[in-house]
């Protein structure tokens, strides 16, 4: 098996490459220095020449608030770029993994969203990720669409690193407590993805670490495990203004991953993260 990974310098792409190498699976981690996914010929030429059995598409525009202003570049990366990848996979009959997001849903209610629930994104980033899903389904039958949420890992920027930095700079913090979801540890996710691509169980999956929490709960657990003394106060979404609307309910129903290794609980994943960082 030969695997090509886009966005290999990002949080998830980095860990996917590491996991593939550990599993002795031939792989090539790429980023925009190798080819620009928004350029059709460049993308297709590169992928067809490498001729992988699987493309794990981790590259994406993920600046949720900036996306409300930089709509063109967000669309070109998340929709057009994804379409180029999907068409390339169709041409060489390769499997494709497309990393999507909880933001394809509107966050209404308090029940976990099933994989069969109809997407209804409330911000532009979420809209482009959903349109990316449609592009994958338009061209391919051999696809894994994997929706994840609240990503953190050892490589790149994330909520955990932001909290650690702010916790050392300030004595008190205000964190949103009415948005609920599940953190996703890239180390655990990468392990599952490598397991997944070696099967033909195609379809849409929801993959996060087990359990649910609010951003406030997540922040409190970060400071507890890091042994940082900072006072954290819960606030409402309405008290924290952002350019892009966030779904209050980011719970994803994860029954679809029972065929694979279930991810550990999010607080245990956080503990593993801190051990790895040391």
N, C-alpha and C positions, 0 to 999 in steps of 0.2 A: 504493500500500500504506500502511496505517495500523496502527501498532503500539502496544500498551499494555504497559508494563513495571511489574510490582509489585516492591517492595523496591528502588526506585531510589536510595535513600540508602545502600545496602549496597555492599560491594566490587564484586560482579559487576554488579548493576543499574546502578550509576553508569557503569561502562565500556560497558555495552550501550547506554545512552542516548547516550553520547558517540560511539560507533561508528555508530549509526543517524543521528545528526545529521550526521556527517561524510559519510555515504552519501546524504544528502539524502532520507532516508525519514522521513515524518511520524510523529512518536512523542509519547507522553505518559508521562513517568516519574511513578509514583505511590508513595505510602507510606501509613502508617496515618493520616496527617492527611487524606488524600483519602477513604479508606474503610477499614473494619475487615474484613479478609477472613473473620473468624470470625462476622460478622453476615451472614446469608444475603441478606436483602432489600437491605441497603445495598450489598453487593457486586454483586448482580445488577443493581440499578437503575443503578449507576455504569457498569458494563461495557456493558450493553445500550444505554445512552444514548450512550456514546462510540462504540460499534459498530466496534471494531477488526477488522482482518483477521487479526491475530495477537496473542496474549497471551503475553509471555515472563514466566513466573512465577518470579521470583528471591526473593521474600519467603519467609522461613522462620525457625523457631526453631532456632538453631544452637549454643546453649550446651550442649555434649555432656554435661558433668558435672552441670550444674544440672538438666538434663532428667530425671535419675534422681530428683530431688526434686519438680520442677515438672511432673509428668507431665500434669496436666490442661491447663495452658496450652500445653505442647509439642504435645499431641494436637490441641487445638483449632486451632492455627496450621497444623501440618504435614499434618494429615489432613482435618479439617472445612473449614479454609480452602481447601485445595487442591480439595476436592470442590465448594465454591461456585464457584471459578474455572472448573473443568471444566464444571459445569452451565451456567454463563454462556456459555462458548464453544460448547457444544452448541446453546444457544438461538439464537445469532446465526451459527452455522456458521463459527466462527473456528478457526484453527489454534491449538494450544497448545504451548508449550515448558515442560516441567517440569524444574527443576534438581534432580537427585538426587545420590547420594553413594556412594562406595566402602564406606561403613559399612552398606550393605544386605547385605554379605557377612560371613561369620564369620572370614575371614582365615586359614583352615586351609591347609596346604600351602605350596608356593613357586611354583606356576604362576600366570600371569596369569588372572584371572577373565574368562570370555567373557560376552557380553551374554546368552547363553542359559543361563548357570549359574543354579541356583535360589538366590535370596536366603535368607540365614539370619542375620539381624542378632543381634549379641551385646550391644547396648546399646539403651536406650529410644529415643534419637534416631534410630538406624538403623532401628529398627522402625517409627517413625512416618513416616520418609521412604519406606520400602517400601510402607506402607499408602497413602501419598499416590500412589505409582505406580499402585497398584491402582485408586484412585478415578479417575485420569485415563483408564485403560484401560476402566473401567466405562462411562464416558459418551461417550468420543470415539474416532474412528477417525483423525482428522487431528491426531496428536500426535507430538512429539519428546520422549522421556524421555532426558535427558542426565546421565549419572553422572560426577561429577568428584571430585577429591581434593586435599587439601593446598593450599587456595586462597590465593593472595597477589596483591595489587594495590596501587596507589598510594593508594587510598581505603579508609579503615577500618582495623581492627586485624587483624594476622595474625602468623604465626610469624616472618617476616623482621623485622618491626618490633620484636617482642618480643626477638629475639636481639640486634638492634642496641642496644636499650636496656640489656639485661643485660650486653652486652659492654663497655659504657662504665661500668657500675657495679661489675663484678666482674673479678677476675684469672683465675678459672677457673670453668668450667661443666660440668655433667654432663648429657648428652643421650642419650636412648634410641637404641640402635643396632640393635635387632632387630625394628623395625617398618619395613617397606620398601614404598615406593609411588612415586608421581610427583607432584611439585608441579604446580599448574595456575595459570598466570599469566592473570589476568582480562583483560588487554589482548588476549592472543592468543585466549582463549576467546570474548570478545565478537565479535571479527572473524569467527570461524567460525560463531557463532550467527546473525549477520546474513546470512551466506552461506546457512546452512541454512534459514532461514525463507522464503527466496525459492524454495524447491523444494517438491516434494510427496513427498520420500523419507522417509516417516514411519517411526517405529519407535524402538527403544531403542539408544542410543549410549553408548560410553565415550570420554570426551574429557579428556585431560590433555596436558601437554607430554611430549615424547619422553624416553625413558630412565627408569631407576629409581635410587632412592637411599634410604638410611635417614635418619631425622631427624638423626642424628649427621653423616652426610655432608653433608646440607643445611646444617646449622649451620656446619660447617667451611668450606664454599664461600662462605657469607654473609660470614664474617669475613675470608676471603682476598680476596674482591672489594671489601669495604668497607675493607680495610687496617686492621683492628682487631686488636691484639695481645692475644689471650686464649687461655688453654689450655682445650681442650675434651676431656673424658674420656667415652668410651663406656660406657653402662650398659645393663642389661637392663630389660625392661618390668617385671619383678617388683620391681626396685629403685626404681621410680617409681610410687608408689601414687596412683591416681585413682579417683573414685567410679564412673565408667563404664569398662567394659572396652574396650580398643582392639584392632582386628584387627592381627595381626602381619604378615599379607600383604595389602597394599592394591594389589597390582599389578593393573592393568586391561588386558585385551587391547583394543587400539585399532584393529584392522583395520576396524571399522565406519565409521571416519571417512575411509577412503581415497577416498571420493567427493568429499570436500571438501579444503580446504587443511590439510595436516598441520601440527601445531604444532611449533615449533622445540624443540630439546633444552632441558631444564629449566635447565641452567647458563647457556646462551645467553640464555634468557628472564630469568634473574636479572640478567645483565649489562645487558639492555635496561631492566629495572626501575630499576637504579641510575642509568643515564643519564637516564631520564625524571624521576627524583626530583631530579636536579641542575638 
